Amino acid sequence: LYSKAHFHEFVIQVPFSSEKLLKKMASKKIQGGFNLTPYYPELGNAILVCVTETKTDADLFCYLKALSETIEECI
């Protein structure tokens, strides 16, 4: 959503309900992020994603795969 530099956290927008995406991710046992929509409705269907040094490359690839699959399921 924002093009400026970020550290550990960033915001993504999805073209459908953030809540729906996060519930589907949770059903895959993946914490997809934090739904910002109730707090910042002006951002639309926005999700805050946090990635720290505790996550491995394998963790990140797993997250991206699940996110991609979930987006495909929801569209």
SETI-761444 format. One record per residue (C-alpha): residue number from 1; z negated, x, y. Coordinates in steps of 0.5 Angstrom, whole numbers, plus 500, padded with zeros to 3 digits. Layout:
[atom NUM [Z X Y]];
...
//
This chain:
[atom 1 [500 500 500]];
[atom 2 [498 506 505]];
[atom 3 [502 512 506]];
[atom 4 [497 516 508]];
[atom 5 [493 522 504]];
[atom 6 [488 519 500]];
[atom 7 [482 522 496]];
[atom 8 [480 519 489]];
[atom 9 [482 512 491]];
[atom 10 [488 508 493]];
[atom 11 [491 501 494]];
[atom 12 [496 497 490]];
[atom 13 [499 491 491]];
[atom 14 [502 486 486]];
[atom 15 [507 481 486]];
[atom 16 [502 476 483]];
[atom 17 [495 474 482]];
[atom 18 [491 480 482]];
[atom 19 [485 477 479]];
[atom 20 [490 475 473]];
[atom 21 [493 482 473]];
[atom 22 [485 485 472]];
[atom 23 [484 480 467]];
[atom 24 [489 482 463]];
[atom 25 [488 489 463]];
[atom 26 [480 488 461]];
[atom 27 [483 484 455]];
[atom 28 [486 491 453]];
[atom 29 [479 494 455]];
[atom 30 [482 497 461]];
[atom 31 [478 497 468]];
[atom 32 [484 496 472]];
[atom 33 [481 496 479]];
[atom 34 [477 492 484]];
[atom 35 [480 486 487]];
[atom 36 [481 486 494]];
[atom 37 [484 479 495]];
[atom 38 [477 475 496]];
[atom 39 [475 481 501]];
[atom 40 [482 482 505]];
[atom 41 [486 476 504]];
[atom 42 [491 479 509]];
[atom 43 [493 485 504]];
[atom 44 [495 479 499]];
[atom 45 [494 481 492]];
[atom 46 [491 488 493]];
[atom 47 [487 492 488]];
[atom 48 [483 498 489]];
[atom 49 [484 504 484]];
[atom 50 [479 509 484]];
[atom 51 [481 516 480]];
[atom 52 [476 521 479]];
[atom 53 [476 528 476]];
[atom 54 [473 525 470]];
[atom 55 [479 522 468]];
[atom 56 [484 526 464]];
[atom 57 [492 526 464]];
[atom 58 [491 522 458]];
[atom 59 [487 517 461]];
[atom 60 [492 516 467]];
[atom 61 [498 516 462]];
[atom 62 [494 510 458]];
[atom 63 [492 507 465]];
[atom 64 [499 507 467]];
[atom 65 [502 505 461]];
[atom 66 [497 499 461]];
[atom 67 [499 497 468]];
[atom 68 [506 497 467]];
[atom 69 [506 493 460]];
[atom 70 [501 488 464]];
[atom 71 [506 487 470]];
[atom 72 [512 486 465]];
[atom 73 [507 480 462]];
[atom 74 [506 477 468]];
[atom 75 [513 477 472]];
//
